[in-house]
Amino acid sequence: MPVVDYDQYKTMLETAYKNKYAYPAFNVSSIETANAVLEGLAEAESDGIIQISIGGGEFASGNYIKDSAIGAMTLAQHVHLVAKKYNIFVALHTDHCKASKLPSFVLPLIEETEKRRARGESNLFNSHMFDGSDIPLDKNIEIATDLFKRCAKNKIILEVEAGVVGGEEDGMDNSGVPNDKLYSTPEDMLRFYEALGKIPDATYMLAATFGNVHGVYKPGNVKLRPKVLKEGQEALKAKYGDDAHFLFVFHGGSGSPKEDIAETLNYGCVKMNIDTDTQYAFTRPIVDHMFKNYDGVLKVEGEVGNKKVYDPRSYLKAAEKGMAQRVIEACQDLNSVGKTLCK
């Protein structure tokens, strides 16, 4: 099926909220990693989200250009073309974008969607994330609100962040952030609801932090408190009624304990980001290939090597397969297996 439209995406998120499961969201930086996500989702019969970061977009544009928006457009176009051949729904999303990077990343992508809509075509991306965690909350909400108005006009879902996701990813280093900043408060969550909720017929997701950290760490190094999400939902319902709810996003899903992942599903988590684990799952088969075919991938001591094993296709196929298996595991963790809405 084609990449989802706005109404299909909203239905996906609300259905996941109602039935206590979530969609895995995978960062990709190449055609091969995008294909791996689609393959894994199809095998799991799960809908899901393909997302591109600033660094991923820059990589996809090539070492010479290094343009994050162009790279993101390239990968999105590929997904639009090949997704029609799959029997699942997929949404396209952009990951963390600070206020300083909006003009060079998210805004050009919204402009591209506006051009496509003017031609009667579908949106290039279904959702974008604005990460205002590095600026004061008032400014974060102000920028998010202005951006949300533009997104709403173009049937784009916006993801915003309250609190800070720790660790380091794609050159964004939050490893020195004070511990209390890693846990969102109900008061901060309510401020986003009250600001963004004023925009009619629009949908947003909230990345409320509960100790989340990018990357994978040894057990005990990361202190997740999923009940932070429960406290936010309870505060919202107490003030605005039982129908009010947040669509929460779980950042830093790689390496997280499965019991913590399961707990977040009870509190309204509908999307979990996975990057580090899929990077490893993609690279591991390549390492295996190189060790097993060392003499064939190198031309040493006058030898000519073995074209069958240094042909990049030989190991990239294995890499895709390895990453696809990790995609299936994520679907299992989030209880989305067999629940595609693509009928």
Buried (B, 14 or more C-beta within 10 A) or exposed (E): BBBBBBEBBBBBBBBBBEEBBBBBBBBBBBBBBBBBBBBBBBBBBBBBBBBBBBBBBBBBBEEEEEBBBBBBBBBBEBBBEBBEEBEBBBBBBBBBBBBEBBEBBBBBBBBBBBEBBEEEEBBBBBBBBBBBBBBEBEEBBBBBBEBBBBBBEBBBBBBBBBBBBBBEBBEBEBEEBEEEBBBBBBEBBBBBBEBBBEBEEBBBBBBBBBBBBBBBBEEEEBEBBBEBBBBBBEBBBEEBEEEBBBBBBBBBBBBBEEEBBBBBBEBBBBBBBBBBBBBBBBEBBBEBBBEEBEEBBBEEEEEEBBEEBBEEEBBBBBBBBBBBBBBBBBBBBBBBBEBBBBE
